[in-house]
């Protein structure tokens, strides 16, 4: 059972920045993919960013150019740097991983990000 623990959420003003972190219980180098999804009230969960074991990165269209995903292999951690935040970025952000391509996903408990003046 892979465990994921997110941190770094909070309240920020429009145009501000936040950094989310996710610590994983497994050796990050053994995981096929890690990343972030988000879910706003009344909306479906959507892709934010993912990064694979071979460093292939994918971003959701709404965050391209503003968010940056990275991995810290020494700390078994994946980070999400968010800049130029907009009210539309308000959501619960979930850390995500799969050990293998076609295996079940694992999710963290989520961390709230609120962008408001």
HULIN-V167262 format. One record per backbone hydrogen bond with DSSP energy under -0.5 kcal/mol. NH is the residue of the N-H (numbers start at 1). CO is the residue of the C=O. If there is no record, write none. Layout:
# HULIN-V167262
nh: <NH:NH>
co: <CO:CO>
This chain:
# HULIN-V167262
nh: <5:7:10:12:15:16:18:20:21:22:23:24:25:28:30:31:32:33:34:35:36:37:38:39:43:46:48:49:50:51:52:53:55:58:60:63:64:66:67:68:70:72:73:75:76:76:77:78:79:80:81:82:82:83:84:85:89:90:91:92:93:93:94:96:97:98:99:103:106:108:109:111:113:114:116:116>
co: <23:21:112:114:85:13:82:80:7:78:5:76:3:26:27:28:98:98:51:96:49:94:46:92:40:38:36:36:58:34:56:32:52:50:48:60:60:63:63:81:79:77:71:72:72:73:72:22:70:20:68:18:80:66:15:16:86:87:113:39:91:111:37:35:106:33:104:100:97:95:4:93:91:10:12:114>
